[in-house]
């Protein structure tokens, strides 16, 4: 029945004179999201609204599912669109809409009219009263409840008339690409894919860096991360995933540095390499899945020690989340089942039995001096041999 969707947005509406830029970005993201959906769609802006017209047959459920992954959308409204042929005909259209979509027997209802065309001959309250009367006459047993109706019928009077009663929730946030670009440090765990999702929700485009340690980590561990990147990309759009061979660097650190400092020193070199790719690809920040106190490398002191090597901001969208909060989001976005697959990454392979939880930066730097002979060359080799995978 529905051939048109009205798309509702949230924060975009308060952007003032720049609002059209965010609307245009949202239109682009909607078009991208609908490309794989079976059907032809026209997406357009009109009078402060965004509409989608389905041209011909299409899959309703698949379309809604795709739109629910577009950041910036807060509501997806399947609407009945028709020409303005006067008030009586509008009443007929509302009755047809309700009789087609609902089994109108004992519901309470309310008509909510928005009259965007100020040249319309009667005011919104009068339209509400007229349409409410028509519905009461057409469906014996229904009643009006203006406070807590079971069924809210929305009528928008614009160049055309739009009638709808369902608002399907969208993900909210801002359209991807409206707030710059960031480099996500992506592992095979639960946290980092969720961090990528959260930062993309704020309009940030993502690339990602993954640290691979063959033969200690398998090709299946690498494929696990690729699969996670694909899940995140369903929301964020295409991601360039940089797969860094980190084995030689880890072994060298393991051989030369105190084992209780392994995690911090390895993490510092991961941040340095990720920052290199961030700058090469015009990313403005790094993004990690760290949460205060979750593990030894995520105490305040440890986070300060890893931050110290970075010259661009490091964003941690999960910093105050409990583990269950993170798990809940990972289940919602479809990454949890992949994240718990038993293929370990380089962070878990080389973990110390008793890692330092309150590292002293000066002590860490003294330990890193033991790496001076070869570490720069190893880092350069890791950068030069990095594999970049385009994740669509």
N, C-alpha and C positions, 0 to 999 in steps of 0.2 A: 504493500500500500504506500509506504513512505518513499518518496523520490527526492526529498530534500532534507538536509540537516541544518539546523541553526547551531553554530558553535559559540559557546559562551566562554569568555576569558575573564581573568581576575585582575591581577596587578597591572596588566597592560592598560587597563582603563584609567589609571591615574598618571599616565606618562605625559600628559599635557600635549605640547606642540609636537613632541617626538613620537606620539602614539602610533602614527601611521607607519613608522619604521618597524615597530614591534609587530604591528598587524601584518605587514608584508612578510616579515620573517616567519610569523606563524603560518601564513598561507603557504609559504615555501615548504615548511616542515610537514604540513598536512599533505601537500602534493607528493612529497617524498614517501610519506608513510603509506599512501594509497597506491603507489606504483605497483606493488606485488599483488594487490587485491584484484580478484576477478571482477571486472566491470570498468566502465568509463565514467570519469567524474570531472565535473567543472567546479573549481574552488575559486571563490571571488569575494571581494569586500564590497559592501554597499551600505551606506548610511550608518557607519559605525558598527556594522555587523559583519560576521563572516558566515558564508553559506557554502554548502556543498550540494550540488545537483547531481544525482545519479542519472546517467543517460542510458536507458535501456535496462536490461536485467543485471542484477548484481547480488552479491551475498551480503545480506544485512548483518549477520553476526560477525563475519570476518571484517566487515567495514568498521563496525563499532570497536572490535578488539584492536584494530590498527590505530584508530583514533585515540583509544585509551592509553596509548604509548607516546602520545605527542605532548611534550611539555608546553605549558602555556594554556592548555584547554582545561577549564574547570567543569564544563557541562556540555553534553552532546544531546541535542534535542531533535528527535525525529519529528518533522513538521509536515502538516498538510498545507500546501501553498495553492492559493487560487487568486483569480482576479477580483478586484473590488466591483461588485455589481449591486451595491446597496445593502441596507441593513437587513431587509427581509431575506435576501439571498444568503447573507452571512449567517443568519439564524439557521437556514436550511443546511448550510455547510457544517456548522457546529453539531447539529443533530446527526448528520451523516457520519461525521468523525466519531462521535461517541458510540453510535450504534454499530459501527464497524470495528472499533478497537475494544470496546467494553461490553460486558453483559450488564446493562443498566437496570438494576432491580431495586436494591435497598441502599445504594450509596448516598453519602452526603457529599456535596460538591460546592465549589465556588468558582465563579468566573472572574478572571483577572485580565483586564484589557489594558494594553499599552498603546496609546494613540500618538505615534511619532509624527503623523501628518496632522498638523494643526489646522489645515483647511477642511478636515473631516467635519461634517455638519453637526454632529452631536458629540458630547464629551464622554470620557471613559466611563464615568459612573452610570450614565444613561445607557451606554452600550451594555455594561454589566447587568443592569436591571432588565433590559429587554431580552438579552440572551438567557439569563436565568429563568425568566418567565417561559420562554420557548422550551427550555429543557424540562422544566416542571410539567408543562403540558404534554410533552412528547413521551415522558417516561414516568408513569404513575409509580409511586413508591419511593422515589428519590426525594431528597430534601436539601435545602441550603444550610451550610454551616460556614460562616465567614471566619471562624476562629481556628478550628481544627478539622478542615474538610478531609475526607478520605480521598477525594479526587479534585485536583486543582487543574482547571482548564485555562490555559494561557492563550490570549488572542492578541496578536501584534498587528496594528493597522499601519502599514507603510505604503509604498507604491503598489505592493501586493498585500494580500492578507495571509497571515501565518497563524495556524492553530496547532497547539501541541499540549501534551499533558505529562510527558515523561522527561525528566532531566537525568541522563545517565552520567555518573561522575567521571570526570577526567582526572589526570594526574596532577594538575596544577602546575606551579612553577612558572618559568620563563622559557620562550622559544630558544632552542639550542642555537648558538652562534651569536646571540645578542650580548654576551658578556665575555668575549675573548675565548682563549684556548689554554688548556692546561695539560700537563703530562702526568698521567696516572702511573704510579708504581703498582703494577698488577701482579699478584701471586696467585697460587691455586687455592688460597684459603677462602673463608667466608667473608672477611671484612673488606678487602680492597675492591671487589666488584660492587659492593654496596656503596662504598665511598665514591666510586665513579658515577654510579646512578645518582647519588645525592648532589654531586657537584654539577652534573649535567642538567639536573632539574632546575638549577639556578641560571640556565642559559649558557653554560660553558661547554664549548666543543672539546672533545677528548682525543688525545693520542695516548699510547701506553708503552711502558717498558717492562719487560719480564726478564728475570735473571735465571738462566738455565745452567745446570752444572752436570753435563754428561761426563762420565758414565754413571755418576752418583744419582742423577735424576734421569728418568727414562723418557723416551719419545711420547709415552702415554701421559706423562706429567705435563709435557709441553702441549700436547693436544688438549688436555684438560683446560689449560689457560686460554688456548685459542677458543675453545667452546665457551668459556666464561666471557671472553671479549665479545663473542657473537651475541650472547644474551644481553650484555650491556649496550651493544651497538643497536639493538632493537629500539632502544630509547634515545640513545645519544647520537645516532647516525654513524657513518663510517669512521673507523678507528684504524690508524696506522700503528701496528704492534711491533715494537723493536725487541727482538729476542737476542739477548746478550749472553755469550758464552762466558760464564763467570768462574769456571772451574779452576783455572790456573791462578787467578787472583785469590780465591778462597784457600787453595792449598798453600800458597805462599804466606798468606796471613796466618794460617794454621801452624805453619812451620816456624815462623819468626816471632809471633806475638803471644803474650800471656793468654791462656785459654779462657780465663774468666772475662777477658775483654774482646773475645772473638766476635760476638754478635754486634757489639757497638762499632768496632772497626770495619767489619764487613758492611754494615749498614751505612757507614759514612762513605765508603767507596761506591756503594749502590747509588747513594744520593748524588755524588759527583758525576757519575756516568749518566744518570737520568737527567741531571741538569744540563749536561752537554747536549743530549738529544732535544731537550726542551728548547734550548737556545737556537739550535739548528733548525727547528720547525716552528719558530715564532710562538712558542708557548710562554705564557706570562707567569706561570707558577708550577710547582709540583703538587701532587695530590697523593696522600697516603691513607690507608685504612686504620691508622693507629687510634687507640682509645686509652686514655690515661689509666695506668695501673693494670692493664689486662695481662701483660707478660713483662718479663724483666727489662726488655728493650723499650718498654713504653712507660717507664716512670718519668716523672718530670725531668729528672737529671739526665736520663738517657735521651729523651727527646731534645733537650738542650744540646747535648753532645752531637747528635746527628744534624741538627739545624745549623750548627756552627760552620759546617763546610759549604753551606748553600749561600748563593748571592741573590737568589730570587725567592719570593715567598713560598712557604710550604703550607698548604691548606689541609686540614684534617677534619673533614665534616662529621666524623663519628666520635670526636674527641670526648664527648660527655655521655656517650651511649653505653648502656649495659649490654652485655653479650646477647641477652634475649631480645633486646630492641633490634640489634643487628640481624639476628636470625630471622625475626619476623619479617623484616624488609626483604631479606634474601629469598625467603619463601614467596613473598608477594611478587617479586620480579623474576622468579624462575631460576635463580643461580644456586640455591641451597643444595639441591641434589647433586649438582656437578661439583660443588665445592667440597663435599664430604667424601668424594671418591678417594680411595686410599693410594693416591700417587703423590709422594712427597716432593716438595720443592727444595731449592738450595738452602732456604732459611731453616728448615727443620733438620736437614741432613747434618749440618755442621754446627749444631747448637751445643753450647758448653753445658756440662753437668751442673755447674754452680756459677751462672753468669753474674757479673757485677750488676747491682741494681742502682747504685749511686755513683756512676763513673765521674772521675775528675778529669776535666778536659785537658788539663796540662799533663796528667799522667797518660792519657790516651795519646796525646801528641808525641810524648817521649817514646811510647811503644811504636808508634808509626814511623819514627826515625829509623827503626831497624829494617824497614821496608825500602829504604831509599835506593838501594842498589838496583832493584829491578821493577819496582811497582809502576813507575811511569810508563815503562815500555809495555808492561802487561796490560795496563789500562788502555793504552793506545791500540794494542792488538785486539783487545776485546771490542773496542769501538769499531775498528776497521772490519772485523769479521761478523759484525751484527747482522742478523737477518731481519728484514722488515716485511711484515705480512699485512696486506690490506684486508681489513675485516669489514665486510659490508653488512 
